[in-house]
């Protein structure tokens, strides 16, 4: 049975043992955490489209705040400076009319492409470790998930933002493969980027993410590990869709 082809809150009769039981398929929250360049956002977008769920890129929120701090020369080591600056930061996800994918808007400006630049990537882990920044982002994320039917990826979604999510996935991949993926993405925008620069950036981000005092990157106890080092996108989606369907059935009645 392909639940992705069934409308949310679909009521049907499903085989349970030797009989059939009427079940309402409920919307759930799917969290995807893990290391940089593991393809978290790619998987999350695929699932959201397949399930007709809302995709929320939590990393884009931290990247947008980082971009604002860089553009406005905010000292993010100063709690007072950060608190004052955040009063002027307004984040929104606006669906792209062509792709249907939500894109990041910072103070009413589409910054989806700007937040993917290397200058932001180099600083986002530092900014994301600031308590005031995380408090703002997490509060907004929890509000977004109130109605369920969402897929959200990040670093602490299954551990802090939605610890009671019905399905938690923790993504990982071999560092060499992650470097190649990230290099390919960045090289299209900057022909001067090197593999060594990308490797150093990923290793630094891994260290900061895993060792920060506030909401460090870690696997939730009930998360399913997805190592996609040797999985193509189709195989990965097929595997995860089975997890999704199992989770939907387990939490429906």
N, C-alpha and C positions, 0 to 999 in steps of 0.2 A: 504494500500500500504506500502511495506517495502522498504524505500529508501536505507537501508543498502545493499540491494541486487541489487541496480542500480549503474552502473558505474558513477564516477564523471562527471559532465557536461553532463549528459544524457539528450537527447532531446526527449520529448514525448508529447502526447496530454492528458490533464487532464480536468475533468469536472468542469466547472465554471458556476454556475447557470444552465441555460437550454442549454448551448452550451459547446463546447470543446475549449481549448486554448493551443497553443503550448508553452511549458515552458522548459527552460534550468535549470536543477537543479545545483546550484552552490555550491562549497565548502564553508564551513563556519569555523569560529573560535569558539571553545567551551572552556569556562573557568570554572574551578571548584575550588572554594575557600572554606575555612572553617577551623574548628579546627583540632588539631592533633587527629589521630586515629579515624577519621570518615569514613575512607575507600575511601578517595579522589582518591588515586592512583589506587586502585582496579577498581573503576568505570571508571576512565579515560582510563585504559588499555582495559577494556571491550568495551568501546565506540570506541576507536581507531581501535580495531580489527574488530568490527562489521561494521564500516564505511570505513575501509581501509584508515584511517587517520594516521597521525604521532602523537605519544604520546610523550610529553615532560614533564618530572618530574622536575619542577623548584626547588622543595625541595632538590632533589639530588645535584643540583648545589651548594646550600648553605651548604649542608652536606659535600660535597667534599672540599670546601674551608675551612670549619671548621676542617676537618681532616688534611688538609695541615698545618693549623695554629698550631694544637696540635702537630703534628709530628715534626714540625720545631720550636716549642716554640716561636711563634710569639705573641707579646703583642697586642691583638686586641683593646686595649684601647688607643693605640698610632696611630694616623692617619698617621704619617710618616712611622711607621713600617708596617702598613697595606698596604699603597700605594706601598712601595718598594716590599713587599712580593707578591702582586698581579701581579707584572710584571713577576713573575716566575710561575704563575698558568695558566695552559692551560686545558680547559674543553672540553670534546667531548662526544656525545652520539653515541655509536656503537651498531648496532643491534646484538643480540645474534643469532648465526647461527641455534641454536636448537629451541629456543622459538620465535624468531622473534621480541622480545621485546628489545628496546634500553636500554643499560646499561651505567652507568656512568664511564667515564675514566678520571683520573686525571694525567696529564703529561704522557700520553700514557700507564698508568697502570689501569687495571680494579679494581675499588674500590667499586663496587656495594655492596658487603657484608660488607666491613669495615665501610662504612658510615652509616650502620644500627645499629652499636653497641651503647650501652648505653652511653659510654664516649662522643660520638659525639652528641647524643640526648640531653645530659645535657647542652651542650654549643652552639648548633646551633642557638637557638633563640637570644642569645647575639651577635653572629657573624653576623647573618642576619640583625641585627639592625644597623650595621655600614654603614654609607653612602657610602663609597668607595666600599664596598662589594656589596651593592644593585645596585649601578650605573653600575658596571661591569656585574652583572647577568641580570639586566633588559635590558641593551643594547643588550646582546646576545639573550635574549628571544624574543625581538621585531624583531630582524633579522631573527630568526627561523620562526616567524609567517608571514613573508612577503608574502608567497605564499598561505596562508590559508590551509584548510584541516588539521588542527591540533587540538589536545585536550591537554590542559595544566592545571595542577593543582598546587595550591600553597596557598599563603595568600593574595596577592595583584594583582592577574592576571586580574581579572575583573575590578579593580578600577584604577590600575596604568599601568600595562603592555599593556593590550588590553581593554581600556575603551569603545571601539566601537565594541566589539565582538558581533556576532549575537546571541549567547546563553550564558548566564551567570548563573551558578548554585552556590548556597551557601549551603554547607553541615554542618549539626550539628547533634548531638546525645546526649543522656543523659550521664553525666560524668561517672556514674557507669558502663555503658555499654562500654564506650570508654576505661576505665581502664581495664576491663576484656579483651577486644580485644588486647590491647597493651601488657598486661601481658602474654597472650597466645603466642603472637609473640616472646616476649623476653625470655620467660621461655624455649623455645626450644633451645636457645643458651646459656642461663645462668640459671642453676637450683637454684642458690642462690638468684635470684631476688625476691623481695617481692611485694605484692599488694600495700603496703603503699608507697614504693619507686616509683612505677609507677604512683600512684595517685599524689604524690607530684611533680613529674617531669611534668606531664600533666598540672597541675594547674599553675605551674611556667611558663611553655611555653605559656599557654593561656594568662596569665597576661602580659608577655613581648611582645607577638605578638600584643595584643590589645592596649597596652599603649606605644609602641615605637614611637619615634618622626618621623622617616622616614617610610612611607608606612605602617601604622598600619593595622592590620587585621580588616576589616569591610565589611559588605555586600553592594555591589553596589546597587544603588536605583532600577535598573531594573533587578536584579538577582532574580531567583526563589529559594525559600528556600526548601531544601530537608532534612527533619528530618528522618533519617533512623534507629532510635532507635529500631523500631519493623518491619523493612523490611528485608526480605532475599535478597540475591544477584539477584535472578531471577526476583522477583517482582520489585526491584529497577531498574534493567536494562530495564524492560518492560515499566515502568513509564517514565523514562528519554528518552527512544527512541521515545516516543510519542512527548516529548518536542523538541527533535532533528528534527523529521520530520516536525513538525509545523514551526520550525525556518528555515529549509531549504526551505520549500514552500514559506514562507513569504518573503525570501530574494532572490528568484529566479524569472526569468522572461521569 
